[in-house]
């Protein structure tokens, strides 16, 4: 088994990486072999029971032709039924009491199915369904089929079909992962479901098994390199692939459908991703082989390799290889990767014909998330004592607010108006007074030397008595009262953050330059 994840790596670099990894593994295997030679035990040999040679010869001579015809039927279920009928018709000619011969017949027949497939490829040079070795099955794509989902797609390749949905959420929806060395969070998840009806079976619907988890991880690893970062797309993203029908490579169908569902949801992917499963028929005695693109279920079951390759037009993002033979050569690996690239580009072309680029707007049913940046030292002002301030904003606007340690604030809402209202409140709480800018402030406290005016929420500045008016002010309370609104201008902000304000800078000078005209409360500030 080979597993790999990559960031759009070329086929040439991937071969070099696999070769380097194989070299390191060989060193480990050599040590294991040395230990086994020194302290290992002789393995127990068990002779498997073989069918009667006479029965085997008779079954092959009579059934090989009808079986090959049945396996060449294109429709999977029809082919399965025809294959079963070939065996049933032959068993009907055998005595019911001859249990041993009937058992040998079934055993031989099972091996014949593998022989038919392999001979079809290596001897006749064709596949059971008539395709060329590098031919991809017919592909159809549809998007936006589920109007209530944030994004949806149906990807069909041959008799494999995946219904894939994508859902956008906020940071609260991230999956928490608790590990021995600490906690992490996942903002991109792909879940894969393989219901029994997808292969014509009736079973209990239970939780995901090992296979479902593994296929979901492979598809997730394939798409992760093209998912936008949280700084540019601050959503939690969940993709769910439900397999409706399966005849080979449903995990790669999930990758293709996942790409389309994400694009339908308006997720700005760096590039679309497609995947294809490659197969191999190898005669280990002679070395003859055939690499097959987009393998069907029978080619996976009776073949020698299941090699899944996913990536963009520029390179590989993930691969998984499982082989049943002793090993494959570098030439076979290179051929498989090159053939997979050609298949991947073909599939991407069909996907782009359905949806060329991600939608410019997300679904109307998805939350709107607007991100703003505030100074780190202002985070406490947004949260407030015991979370009082942020809870108040949420209650007043109905939005969800996530504040990150680096000062990023994500505001999520079902409508833009509520989000903008919350953002305005946050900006007021975190704004910093600007030099030479005018503010309509509130007088908070009056002293003998002036007044302290709140120009922004929680931000006061000193309006010195000399800056209240153009004339000499004897008593500050003759000009200002606590709670009064007054238009002031910021004239200085010192390094410690102390703010000096001026009211007279916004007032007209008295006619004739009269500086001692007494108190004139009837004068009104003029906005600059």
Order of alpha helices (4+ residues) and beta strands (2+ residues): beta-alpha-alpha-alpha-alpha-beta-beta-beta-beta-beta-beta-alpha-beta-alpha-beta-beta-alpha-beta-beta-alpha-beta-alpha-alpha-beta-beta-alpha-beta-beta-beta-beta-beta
